[in-house]
Amino acid sequence: MFESGALAKGLSANRVCTFLINLKPSEIDNPLAQFNHTLPDKEGMKNLLITINKELGDNILEDRILDQVFDTYWPSFEQNYNNIIQSEPEIDTDTPSRSKDDILEEILYTTRTMDKRIRSLERNSDRYNYKNNRSIKPQHEAEHIIEQLVDIGIDPDDIRNGLKGRAPASFIMEHATKYREKKNLMDRESNENA
């Protein structure tokens, strides 16, 4: 399990292919649960071979050749695989099924992780757009417009929708929210001093 977690962190350089024998994908816990799983059926094996083939660089097989080789050897593989499975003694292990809470917790964790990654990518993309896109208003000008709209009481979501295309959405939300918090703090301090 440790190795699969370490591999997952370096997915740009590593590939992990899991092959499930007598298991369903829903029975797999993290860190292996985050990978696509291969079932020992014709479709699963074909997809696994396509995935591996894509990673062969200069040695990649043409799709036509891969299809021919797969169609030629699949019946032999299937027969040998089934013979092996049938010859193995039944192991009477009661594998505990995962609780609904465990599955829900995993979904929540995965969703939050994906959300963080997406926000990070959007922020990086927005910074790049600000530097390289002439159609977007200069940053100081966008900040000034956002501050004026917050001053008259417009909600940051409405500001983002109204300025769509004039500045990156994540920048608008971040600046509007921070400026509104700063303004609210200054208003509270002003009221306390009055």
Phi and psi in degrees as GROMACS dihedral restraints (atoms count N, CA, C in turn):
[ dihedral_restraints ]
;  ai    aj    ak    al  type     phi  dphi    fc
    3     4     5     6     1   -59.0    20    10
    4     5     6     7     1   -42.9    20    10
    6     7     8     9     1   -63.0    20    10
    7     8     9    10     1   -39.4    20    10
    9    10    11    12     1   -67.3    20    10
   10    11    12    13     1   -35.6    20    10
   12    13    14    15     1   -65.7    20    10
   13    14    15    16     1   -41.0    20    10
   15    16    17    18     1   -65.9    20    10
   16    17    18    19     1   -39.9    20    10
   18    19    20    21     1   -64.4    20    10
   19    20    21    22     1   -38.1    20    10
   21    22    23    24     1   -61.4    20    10
   22    23    24    25     1   -32.5    20    10
   24    25    26    27     1   -71.5    20    10
   25    26    27    28     1   -23.4    20    10
   27    28    29    30     1  -113.9    20    10
   28    29    30    31     1    42.8    20    10
   30    31    32    33     1   -63.9    20    10
   31    32    33    34     1   -19.2    20    10
   33    34    35    36     1   -68.6    20    10
   34    35    36    37     1   -25.2    20    10
   36    37    38    39     1  -108.1    20    10
   37    38    39    40     1   -16.7    20    10
   39    40    41    42     1  -120.7    20    10
   40    41    42    43     1   155.1    20    10
   42    43    44    45     1  -130.6    20    10
   43    44    45    46     1   137.4    20    10
   45    46    47    48     1  -122.3    20    10
   46    47    48    49     1   125.9    20    10
   48    49    50    51     1  -122.0    20    10
   49    50    51    52     1   117.3    20    10
   51    52    53    54     1   -97.1    20    10
   52    53    54    55     1   142.6    20    10
   54    55    56    57     1  -121.2    20    10
   55    56    57    58     1   111.2    20    10
   57    58    59    60     1   -93.3    20    10
   58    59    60    61     1   118.9    20    10
   60    61    62    63     1  -114.9    20    10
   61    62    63    64     1   121.1    20    10
   63    64    65    66     1    58.3    20    10
   64    65    66    67     1    31.9    20    10
   66    67    68    69     1  -136.5    20    10
   67    68    69    70     1   152.3    20    10
   69    70    71    72     1  -106.9    20    10
   70    71    72    73     1   150.6    20    10
   72    73    74    75     1   -53.9    20    10
   73    74    75    76     1   -33.6    20    10
   75    76    77    78     1   -68.8    20    10
   76    77    78    79     1   -14.1    20    10
   78    79    80    81     1   -89.7    20    10
   79    80    81    82     1    -2.1    20    10
   81    82    83    84     1   -94.3    20    10
   82    83    84    85     1   130.7    20    10
   84    85    86    87     1   -92.8    20    10
   85    86    87    88     1   166.0    20    10
   87    88    89    90     1   -66.6    20    10
   88    89    90    91     1   150.2    20    10
   90    91    92    93     1   -84.6    20    10
   91    92    93    94     1   -10.3    20    10
   93    94    95    96     1   -68.3    20    10
   94    95    96    97     1   -24.4    20    10
   96    97    98    99     1   -62.4    20    10
   97    98    99   100     1   -23.3    20    10
   99   100   101   102     1   -76.5    20    10
  100   101   102   103     1   -10.7    20    10
  102   103   104   105     1   -92.0    20    10
  103   104   105   106     1   157.6    20    10
  105   106   107   108     1   -75.2    20    10
  106   107   108   109     1   137.1    20    10
  108   109   110   111     1  -105.6    20    10
  109   110   111   112     1   147.9    20    10
  111   112   113   114     1  -105.9    20    10
  112   113   114   115     1   126.1    20    10
  114   115   116   117     1   -95.4    20    10
  115   116   117   118     1   151.1    20    10
  117   118   119   120     1   -80.3    20    10
  118   119   120   121     1    54.1    20    10
  120   121   122   123     1  -121.1    20    10
  121   122   123   124     1   173.8    20    10
  123   124   125   126     1   -59.6    20    10
  124   125   126   127     1   -46.6    20    10
  126   127   128   129     1   -64.6    20    10
  127   128   129   130     1   -45.2    20    10
  129   130   131   132     1   -61.8    20    10
  130   131   132   133     1   -44.2    20    10
  132   133   134   135     1   -65.8    20    10
  133   134   135   136     1   -39.8    20    10
  135   136   137   138     1   -62.8    20    10
  136   137   138   139     1   -44.3    20    10
  138   139   140   141     1   -63.9    20    10
  139   140   141   142     1   -37.8    20    10
  141   142   143   144     1   -62.4    20    10
  142   143   144   145     1   -45.6    20    10
  144   145   146   147     1   -65.1    20    10
  145   146   147   148     1   -37.3    20    10
  147   148   149   150     1   -62.3    20    10
  148   149   150   151     1   -43.7    20    10
  150   151   152   153     1   -61.4    20    10
  151   152   153   154     1   -47.0    20    10
  153   154   155   156     1   -64.0    20    10
  154   155   156   157     1   -42.5    20    10
  156   157   158   159     1   -59.5    20    10
  157   158   159   160     1   -39.4    20    10
  159   160   161   162     1   -61.4    20    10
  160   161   162   163     1   -24.3    20    10
  162   163   164   165     1   -92.0    20    10
  163   164   165   166     1     3.7    20    10
  165   166   167   168     1   -84.5    20    10
  166   167   168   169     1    -1.9    20    10
  168   169   170   171     1    60.9    20    10
  169   170   171   172     1  -121.9    20    10
  171   172   173   174     1   -68.5    20    10
  172   173   174   175     1   -19.3    20    10
  174   175   176   177     1   -93.6    20    10
  175   176   177   178     1    11.7    20    10
  177   178   179   180     1   -61.0    20    10
  178   179   180   181     1   140.3    20    10
  180   181   182   183     1   -88.2    20    10
  181   182   183   184     1   144.5    20    10
  183   184   185   186     1   -63.3    20    10
  184   185   186   187     1   149.0    20    10
  186   187   188   189     1   -54.7    20    10
  187   188   189   190     1   -42.1    20    10
  189   190   191   192     1   -59.8    20    10
  190   191   192   193     1   -44.2    20    10
  192   193   194   195     1   -68.9    20    10
  193   194   195   196     1   -43.3    20    10
  195   196   197   198     1   -58.7    20    10
  196   197   198   199     1   -43.6    20    10
  198   199   200   201     1   -60.6    20    10
  199   200   201   202     1   -45.0    20    10
  201   202   203   204     1   -63.3    20    10
  202   203   204   205     1   -45.9    20    10
  204   205   206   207     1   -64.0    20    10
  205   206   207   208     1   -44.3    20    10
  207   208   209   210     1   -60.9    20    10
  208   209   210   211     1   -49.0    20    10
  210   211   212   213     1   -62.2    20    10
  211   212   213   214     1   -31.7    20    10
  213   214   215   216     1   -70.3    20    10
  214   215   216   217     1   -44.8    20    10
  216   217   218   219     1   -96.4    20    10
  217   218   219   220     1   -11.9    20    10
  219   220   221   222     1   -58.7    20    10
  220   221   222   223     1   -48.8    20    10
  222   223   224   225     1   -57.3    20    10
  223   224   225   226     1   -39.4    20    10
  225   226   227   228     1   -66.5    20    10
  226   227   228   229     1   -44.5    20    10
  228   229   230   231     1   -60.6    20    10
  229   230   231   232     1   -48.6    20    10
  231   232   233   234     1   -58.9    20    10
  232   233   234   235     1   -44.6    20    10
  234   235   236   237     1   -64.4    20    10
  235   236   237   238     1   -46.9    20    10
  237   238   239   240     1   -64.2    20    10
  238   239   240   241     1   -41.0    20    10
  240   241   242   243     1   -61.4    20    10
  241   242   243   244     1   -48.8    20    10
  243   244   245   246     1   -62.5    20    10
  244   245   246   247     1   -38.6    20    10
  246   247   248   249     1   -62.2    20    10
  247   248   249   250     1   -42.5    20    10
  249   250   251   252     1   -64.4    20    10
  250   251   252   253     1   -46.7    20    10
  252   253   254   255     1   -61.2    20    10
  253   254   255   256     1   -42.6    20    10
  255   256   257   258     1   -70.0    20    10
  256   257   258   259     1   -30.1    20    10
  258   259   260   261     1   -81.3    20    10
  259   260   261   262     1   -16.2    20    10
  261   262   263   264     1   -75.4    20    10
  262   263   264   265     1   136.2    20    10
  264   265   266   267     1   -68.5    20    10
  265   266   267   268     1   147.8    20    10
  267   268   269   270     1   -67.5    20    10
  268   269   270   271     1   128.6    20    10
  270   271   272   273     1  -101.3    20    10
  271   272   273   274     1   121.3    20    10
  273   274   275   276     1   -89.7    20    10
  274   275   276   277     1    76.5    20    10
  276   277   278   279     1  -112.7    20    10
  277   278   279   280     1   127.9    20    10
  279   280   281   282     1   -85.7    20    10
  280   281   282   283     1    95.4    20    10
  282   283   284   285     1   -73.8    20    10
  283   284   285   286     1   121.0    20    10
  285   286   287   288     1   -66.3    20    10
  286   287   288   289     1   131.4    20    10
  288   289   290   291     1   -77.5    20    10
  289   290   291   292     1   152.1    20    10
  291   292   293   294     1   -71.9    20    10
  292   293   294   295     1   141.3    20    10
  294   295   296   297     1   -75.0    20    10
  295   296   297   298     1   156.8    20    10
  297   298   299   300     1   -62.1    20    10
  298   299   300   301     1   -35.2    20    10
  300   301   302   303     1   -64.2    20    10
  301   302   303   304     1   -40.7    20    10
  303   304   305   306     1   -63.2    20    10
  304   305   306   307     1   -44.4    20    10
  306   307   308   309     1   -65.7    20    10
  307   308   309   310     1   -43.0    20    10
  309   310   311   312     1   -63.5    20    10
  310   311   312   313     1   -41.3    20    10
  312   313   314   315     1   -61.9    20    10
  313   314   315   316     1   -40.8    20    10
  315   316   317   318     1   -63.9    20    10
  316   317   318   319     1   -43.5    20    10
  318   319   320   321     1   -61.7    20    10
  319   320   321   322     1   -44.0    20    10
  321   322   323   324     1   -62.0    20    10
  322   323   324   325     1   -46.6    20    10
  324   325   326   327     1   -60.8    20    10
  325   326   327   328     1   -45.6    20    10
  327   328   329   330     1   -63.9    20    10
  328   329   330   331     1   -42.3    20    10
  330   331   332   333     1   -63.3    20    10
  331   332   333   334     1   -44.3    20    10
  333   334   335   336     1   -64.6    20    10
  334   335   336   337     1   -39.4    20    10
  336   337   338   339     1   -64.1    20    10
  337   338   339   340     1   -43.8    20    10
  339   340   341   342     1   -63.8    20    10
  340   341   342   343     1   -40.5    20    10
  342   343   344   345     1   -60.7    20    10
  343   344   345   346     1   -43.8    20    10
  345   346   347   348     1   -62.0    20    10
  346   347   348   349     1   -43.3    20    10
  348   349   350   351     1   -63.5    20    10
  349   350   351   352     1   -42.7    20    10
  351   352   353   354     1   -64.4    20    10
  352   353   354   355     1   -45.4    20    10
  354   355   356   357     1   -61.2    20    10
  355   356   357   358     1   -39.6    20    10
  357   358   359   360     1   -63.8    20    10
  358   359   360   361     1   -44.0    20    10
  360   361   362   363     1   -63.9    20    10
  361   362   363   364     1   -40.5    20    10
  363   364   365   366     1   -63.8    20    10
  364   365   366   367     1   -42.8    20    10
  366   367   368   369     1   -62.3    20    10
  367   368   369   370     1   -44.9    20    10
  369   370   371   372     1   -64.1    20    10
  370   371   372   373     1   -39.3    20    10
  372   373   374   375     1   -65.8    20    10
  373   374   375   376     1   -42.0    20    10
  375   376   377   378     1   -64.0    20    10
  376   377   378   379     1   -41.0    20    10
  378   379   380   381     1   -61.1    20    10
  379   380   381   382     1   -42.5    20    10
  381   382   383   384     1   -62.6    20    10
  382   383   384   385     1   -44.9    20    10
  384   385   386   387     1   -61.0    20    10
  385   386   387   388     1   -38.0    20    10
  387   388   389   390     1   -63.7    20    10
  388   389   390   391     1   -37.0    20    10
  390   391   392   393     1   -77.4    20    10
  391   392   393   394     1   -29.6    20    10
  393   394   395   396     1  -117.7    20    10
  394   395   396   397     1     2.5    20    10
  396   397   398   399     1  -116.9    20    10
  397   398   399   400     1   112.3    20    10
  399   400   401   402     1   -75.0    20    10
  400   401   402   403     1   -20.0    20    10
  402   403   404   405     1   -77.3    20    10
  403   404   405   406     1   -16.8    20    10
  405   406   407   408     1   -83.1    20    10
  406   407   408   409     1   139.5    20    10
  408   409   410   411     1   -59.9    20    10
  409   410   411   412     1   148.1    20    10
  411   412   413   414     1   -56.1    20    10
  412   413   414   415     1   148.7    20    10
  414   415   416   417     1   -57.2    20    10
  415   416   417   418     1   -45.4    20    10
  417   418   419   420     1   -64.3    20    10
  418   419   420   421     1   -33.5    20    10
  420   421   422   423     1   -70.2    20    10
  421   422   423   424     1   -41.9    20    10
  423   424   425   426     1   -63.6    20    10
  424   425   426   427     1   -42.1    20    10
  426   427   428   429     1   -60.0    20    10
  427   428   429   430     1   -42.6    20    10
  429   430   431   432     1   -62.9    20    10
  430   431   432   433     1   -44.7    20    10
  432   433   434   435     1   -63.2    20    10
  433   434   435   436     1   -44.6    20    10
  435   436   437   438     1   -60.0    20    10
  436   437   438   439     1   -45.5    20    10
  438   439   440   441     1   -62.7    20    10
  439   440   441   442     1   -40.1    20    10
  441   442   443   444     1   -62.9    20    10
  442   443   444   445     1   -41.4    20    10
  444   445   446   447     1   -68.0    20    10
  445   446   447   448     1   -38.3    20    10
  447   448   449   450     1   -65.0    20    10
  448   449   450   451     1   -41.1    20    10
  450   451   452   453     1   -58.7    20    10
  451   452   453   454     1   -32.1    20    10
  453   454   455   456     1   -92.2    20    10
  454   455   456   457     1     7.2    20    10
  456   457   458   459     1    93.4    20    10
  457   458   459   460     1    16.4    20    10
  459   460   461   462     1   -81.6    20    10
  460   461   462   463     1   135.3    20    10
  462   463   464   465     1   -67.7    20    10
  463   464   465   466     1   142.8    20    10
  465   466   467   468     1   -53.5    20    10
  466   467   468   469     1   -37.3    20    10
  468   469   470   471     1   -62.8    20    10
  469   470   471   472     1   -41.1    20    10
  471   472   473   474     1   -68.4    20    10
  472   473   474   475     1   -35.4    20    10
  474   475   476   477     1   -64.0    20    10
  475   476   477   478     1   -45.9    20    10
  477   478   479   480     1   -58.0    20    10
  478   479   480   481     1   -44.9    20    10
  480   481   482   483     1   -66.7    20    10
  481   482   483   484     1   -36.8    20    10
  483   484   485   486     1   -72.9    20    10
  484   485   486   487     1   -29.6    20    10
  486   487   488   489     1  -100.8    20    10
  487   488   489   490     1    14.0    20    10
  489   490   491   492     1   -53.1    20    10
  490   491   492   493     1   128.5    20    10
  492   493   494   495     1    89.4    20    10
  493   494   495   496     1   -16.3    20    10
  495   496   497   498     1   -93.1    20    10
  496   497   498   499     1   -20.7    20    10
  498   499   500   501     1  -159.0    20    10
  499   500   501   502     1   155.8    20    10
  501   502   503   504     1   -60.6    20    10
  502   503   504   505     1   136.8    20    10
  504   505   506   507     1   -57.9    20    10
  505   506   507   508     1   -43.0    20    10
  507   508   509   510     1   -67.6    20    10
  508   509   510   511     1   -34.1    20    10
  510   511   512   513     1   -65.0    20    10
  511   512   513   514     1   -45.1    20    10
  513   514   515   516     1   -59.4    20    10
  514   515   516   517     1   -49.0    20    10
  516   517   518   519     1   -62.9    20    10
  517   518   519   520     1   -44.7    20    10
  519   520   521   522     1   -63.4    20    10
  520   521   522   523     1   -46.6    20    10
  522   523   524   525     1   -69.8    20    10
  523   524   525   526     1   -41.7    20    10
  525   526   527   528     1   -64.0    20    10
  526   527   528   529     1   -42.1    20    10
  528   529   530   531     1   -66.4    20    10
  529   530   531   532     1   -46.8    20    10
  531   532   533   534     1   -64.0    20    10
  532   533   534   535     1   -42.0    20    10
  534   535   536   537     1   -66.9    20    10
  535   536   537   538     1   -39.3    20    10
  537   538   539   540     1   -63.8    20    10
  538   539   540   541     1   -42.3    20    10
  540   541   542   543     1   -62.1    20    10
  541   542   543   544     1   -43.4    20    10
  543   544   545   546     1   -62.6    20    10
  544   545   546   547     1   -44.0    20    10
  546   547   548   549     1   -64.1    20    10
  547   548   549   550     1   -43.6    20    10
  549   550   551   552     1   -62.1    20    10
  550   551   552   553     1   -40.5    20    10
  552   553   554   555     1   -63.4    20    10
  553   554   555   556     1   -44.1    20    10
  555   556   557   558     1   -65.3    20    10
  556   557   558   559     1   -38.3    20    10
  558   559   560   561     1   -65.0    20    10
  559   560   561   562     1   -40.5    20    10
  561   562   563   564     1   -63.4    20    10
  562   563   564   565     1   -45.0    20    10
  564   565   566   567     1   -62.6    20    10
  565   566   567   568     1   -39.0    20    10
  567   568   569   570     1   -65.1    20    10
  568   569   570   571     1   -41.5    20    10
  570   571   572   573     1   -67.6    20    10
  571   572   573   574     1   -36.7    20    10
  573   574   575   576     1   -68.1    20    10
  574   575   576   577     1   -34.6    20    10
  576   577   578   579     1   -80.2    20    10
  577   578   579   580     1   -16.5    20    10
